[in-house]
Amino acid sequence: MITREIQLTAHVTGAPALGHFTVAETEVDGEVLVRTERIGLAATYLELMRADCTIPVPPWQPGQRVGVTAIGTVIRSDSPELQAGDLVQGMTGWSEHSAGPAGSYVKLDRELDPGYHLGQGPTAFYGMADVAAVGEGDVVFVSGAAGGVGSLAGQIAKNLGAARVIGSAGSRAKADYLVNELGFDAAFDYHDRPVADRLRELAPDGISVFFDVVGGEQYEGALEVARPGARFALCGSLSSQLGGAAQRFPQPDRAAAEARGVELLPFSCHHTPDQVAAWREHFGTWLAQGRFVFPQTVVEGGIEDVPQAFLSLLQGAYRGNVSVRLS
């Protein structure tokens, strides 16, 4: 059948714009045909739109469909593994329909909010539980805490026994949201005052864990107030995402970290089935116990609205995990 998809028109070299995307018609056919209902968005997609992509996977090319995870309903199946009406998830990108082998889709439980399956929980859980190894008594600082990864990472730290969790966000409203709705112990707008000054106020004895998705001044501020032996789980560098490859992911000052006895722990967001299963198990338990909130923003629109939603995400317009529900 003929469907519509979003393709990349040219590699992004600076700031992304609507001109980098186009709506194109294409034919899809395969063992299973799926109508897309929800498309997941993440800031990391921007890196895949660059010719000098630093993520260890092939970047998207001009003329190629963009996007990663999507959820939809099977409308035709020639496989006994899936039936028409099944809700499935696949790595099918920004398209109104997709098709492929039954094995390329995962059948989902309709009772669980589709947004959960599109969220960044495995990244947050792996980084906080396995990389940073948060436990009883830790004082944790999460940068970019109102975003898809940070909003989950802070709650994970609390549930793993952290004594105090502090978050930074891009506005006072988002900082209040972290405390009042997500259970952070404290939060601040990083625009107000130097990050190190705010952390000294909120963590006078220093921090023992830093979960970083921003880099830049927030990394430097965290380093100033880190306790000896602190663990820094380095997940991203959003503050420099518009520069060249070297500027987008600057190497942290390891000498300064070593001088303070800080352990730098950069990690990748590619996850094993065991890591995904661990997140799902803990999330299900904490949610049932009322100890967890799944923060998300659902944008309503057609396939042609997905690029603008992605640009708005990069500009900090949303809270939590972001997806587009196709109308």
N, C-alpha and C positions, 0 to 999 in steps of 0.2 A: 504494500500500500504506500501511498505518498503521504509524507508527514512533513512537519516543519521543525527545524533545529536551529540552534545558534552556532555560527561558525566564527572563527577568528579571521579577521581581514588582514592583519599585520601583527608582527611581534611587538609587544610593548617595550619601549625603550626608556620611558620616563614615567609620567603619571598616566594611568589608563583612562580612556574616554570612551564614550558610546561609539565613536568611529572605529574602534578596534573590533567591533562586533557587527554581524549582519544576520538577518533571518533568511534562511535558505530552505528550499524544498528538496527533499531527498526521498529515496525509496528504501523501505525497510522490509525485510522478509527473513523468516527463520522458523525454527521448530516451534518457538513460542512467540506470540505477539502481545505486547504490553502497552496499555495506555498510561502514560505518565500522569501522576496526580500530585506528587510533592518532589521538589528538587532541593537538595542540600547545597548550601553555600559556605565557603570558608576562605579566610584571607590568604591561605597558602596557595590558592589557585592562581594568584597573581604571578607567583614565581614560575608556574608552568606556562605562562603566556610570554615568557622572555626567551630570546634566542640563547642568552648566556645563563640559562637556568642552572642553579646550583643544587637542586634536588636530584638525587641519583635515579631519576626516571626520565624518559624522553620528553622534552617539552612539546606542547601542542604546536602544530604548524599552521600557517595561514591556509584557509580552506578546509580546516579540520573542525569537527564538532568539539566544543569545549565542555568542561564540567566533569564531575565525577559521579557521586552517588545520587540515585533517584529511586523513588518508590512509585509503584503503579499497580494496576489491576490487569490480570491476564484476560485478554478478550478472545484469544484463540490459542489452542495448544494441541500439538500432535504427539505429545509425550504423556505417558501415564504418571509422570512425577508431578505434573502441575495440571490444574483444571481451570476452565474459564471461571472467573470470579475470585480466584486466589489473589491475595495481596502479596507482592514480591518486591524485593530490593535487588538492584543491580548497579554495576558501574557503567551506567548508560548515558550520563551527561545531560546536557540541556537540550531536550528533544520532547516533542509531544507524544511520540510513540517510540518504542524500541523493539527489537526482535533479536533472537539468538537461541543457542542451545538451552535446554532446560537447566543444565548444570551451571549456567552462568548467572542464574537467579537464585535467591534465597527466599523461601516462603516465610511470611511473617504472620504473627498473631494479630488479628484485627482489634483485639481488646486493648492493646498497648498503643499509646499515641505514636503515630508515624514519625513525629519529630524526634523521638528518642533514638530511633534507628539511624537518623541522619546527623545526630549530635556527635560531639568530639570527646565523648566520655572515655574511650580507650586511651587516647592521648593523655588526658588529665589524670586518669587513674594510674597508668604506667609511670608517668613522670613523678607523681606525688608518692605513690606507694612503693614502687620498685627502685626508681632512680634516686629520689631524695630520701626514701625510707623514713617517712615521717612517722613519729610515734609519740608516746606519752611525754608531755612536758615541752614539746617543741614550740618555739615562737616562729610563726611562718609569715612571710610577706609574699603576696601574689601581685605581680604587675599586670596591668590590663585585665583586672579582675571582673569587669562587667562583660567581657567577651565570651565567646563560646567555650574556650578552654579554661580560662581563668575562673569563670563563674562556677564551674564544676570543681576545679582544683581546690579552691578554698573550702568548699563544703566537704570534699573528700578528706582534707587535712583535719577538719574538725571531727569527722567521724572516725579517723584513725587515732584520735587522742591528743591532738595538738592543744596546748594550753591556751594559745592565743593566735588568731589568724587576722592579719591586716591586709587590706586590699587597696590598690590605687585604681582610679578611674578618671575619665576625661571630663567629668562635670560633677557638681555638688549633688545633683539629682541622682546620678548613677552611684555615687558614693553612699548616699542615704539608702538606695535600693539594696546595696550589698549588705548593709547592717540590718535594715528593717525587714527585708524579705528573704535574704539568703543566709542569715545567721552569722555573718562575719562579726568579729568582735570590734573592729574599727575599720574605717576606710577614709580616704581623702582624695580630693581633686588634685592631681599632680601639677596643675597649672598654678595653684595658689602660692606655693612657696617651695623652696628647694626640697627635694625628696628626702635627702639626708636629715634635714631639720625636722620634717614631719615624723620620720621614723624614730628619731631620738625621743620625741615627745610620746609616741605611741608604744615604743618598745625600749624603755630606758635601760634595760639590761642587754639590749642587742637582740638580733635575730639569729636563729639557728638554722633556718631553711629559707631559701629564696626560690620561688618558682617564677621564672622570667619568660614572658612572651614579647617584651617590648625592647629591652636593651637600652643603650644610650644613657641618659641621666639616671634612669631608674636603676640600671645595673650599677652605676657608679655610686649612687646613694646607698644602695643595699650593701655594697662592699665597705663603705665607711662605717656602718653600724653592725657589721657581722661579728658574731662571736668567733673566737678561735675554734676551728673544727666545723664551722658552718658548711652546709651542703647547698650548692647552687645548681638547681636543675634548669638548664638553659634550653628552652623550647622554641624560641623565636626572637626576632628583632624587628618588630613592627615600626619602631621609631625611625628606622633607616631604610624602609622597604622600597623607596623610590630612587635610590642611587644606582651606581654600577655594581657589578657582582661583589667586588671587594667591600664597597661601602654598605651594601644591603646586609651583609653578614660579617661585620667587623670582628676580628679576633679579640676576645677579651684579654685584658692585661693579666697574663698568668703570673708574672713576677709579683705584681701588687697583691694578687690573690694568695700566692704562696707565702708572701711576707706576713699576711694576716692569718695564715693557717686555714684558708678557705679552700674547699674542694670544689672544683669546677666540673660539672657533669652534663655536658651537652648530649642531647639524645634525639633520635630520629622518630618520626611519627608513623613508621611502618610497623604493623603489629602482627604478632603471631595469633593463631586461634586461641591459644591458652590465655594470652593477655586480654583478648576480647571477652572470653568466657569469664575471666576474673572480674572484669568491670561489670558485666551483666549480673553476675551473682551478687556482688556487693550492692549494686544499684537497686536491684529488686528487693533485697533485704532492707536497706535503709529507707527506701520509698514506702514499703509496707509498714515500717515502724514509725513513719512520720518524721524521719530524721533527715529528709532530703527533699529539695525542690528542684525540678528540672526547668531551668530558665530558658525560654525560647521566644523568638519573634517569628511569626508567620506572616509573610507578605502575600497578599492576594493579587493575582494578575494572570495575564496570558504569557506565552513563551516569549513574546517580544518585550516583556517587562523584566525578564530575568537579568539582563545586563545592568539595567539601572539599579536593581536591588543589590547586585554585587558591588557596584560602585558606592552605593550608600553604606553598605557594610564596611567597606574600606575607610569611609569617612567617619565611622563611629556613630552612625545614626541609630543602631539597634542595640538591644541587650541580649545576652545569652546566645544560644545556638540559633542560626537563622536558616529558614527555608522558604521557598516560594510554593504556594498552593495554586496549581493551575486551575483557572476558572473555565 
